[in-house]
Amino acid sequence: MSIIEELSCASERIVGSKQVMKFAGTCVLTKVYIAKDADEQLTDKLKKACEKYGIEYDMSCTMHQIGKAAGIEVGSACAATIKKSKKDIPESLGC
């Protein structure tokens, strides 16, 4: 499955850097898609948050591709998929 398909087929997702940063520390994000053509300062901030919280991330798509896959009409610097239920969150994370 391609990255675009992963994001567009996800049952739960969030779009935008503010939402991704808000949810990064909550143990609910499964993967973050960061646009390779987004502002470098923003992408660095997103990558650091992903690394801090152990979230897988991908930087192979453009802002236009992420926006389209997320179902919005404009580009987006990032989007993320969300775990389906509390059962999918490891107890060791204390979430």
QUIDABEL-V914180 format. One record per residue. N is the residue number from 1. D_CENTER is the distance of its C-alpha to the mean C-alpha in Angstrom with 2 decimals. Layout:
# QUIDABEL-V914180
n = (N,N)
d_center = (D_CENTER,D_CENTER)
This chain:
# QUIDABEL-V914180
n = (1,2,3,4,5,6,7,8,9,10,11,12,13,14,15,16,17,18,19,20,21,22,23,24,25,26,27,28,29,30,31,32,33,34,35,36,37,38,39,40,41,42,43,44,45,46,47,48,49,50,51,52,53,54,55,56,57,58,59,60,61,62,63,64,65,66,67,68,69,70,71,72,73,74,75,76,77,78,79,80,81,82,83,84,85,86,87,88,89,90,91,92,93,94,95)
d_center = (16.62,14.99,11.36,12.05,13.73,11.10,8.77,12.01,13.63,11.20,13.36,10.92,7.75,7.10,7.44,8.47,8.60,10.98,9.16,6.13,9.22,11.20,9.43,8.68,12.33,12.87,12.23,10.44,6.85,7.51,5.02,2.34,4.50,6.84,10.09,13.12,15.35,13.77,15.91,16.34,16.68,13.29,11.60,13.79,12.82,9.06,10.26,12.85,10.84,8.88,12.44,14.10,12.40,12.26,8.63,8.49,6.88,8.39,10.25,12.60,11.94,13.38,12.50,14.83,13.36,9.81,11.80,14.16,11.94,10.39,14.07,14.76,17.67,16.41,14.03,10.78,9.70,5.94,3.99,2.29,5.62,8.17,11.29,14.29,16.77,18.05,19.75,16.60,16.22,18.69,21.59,21.81,18.79,20.92,18.47)
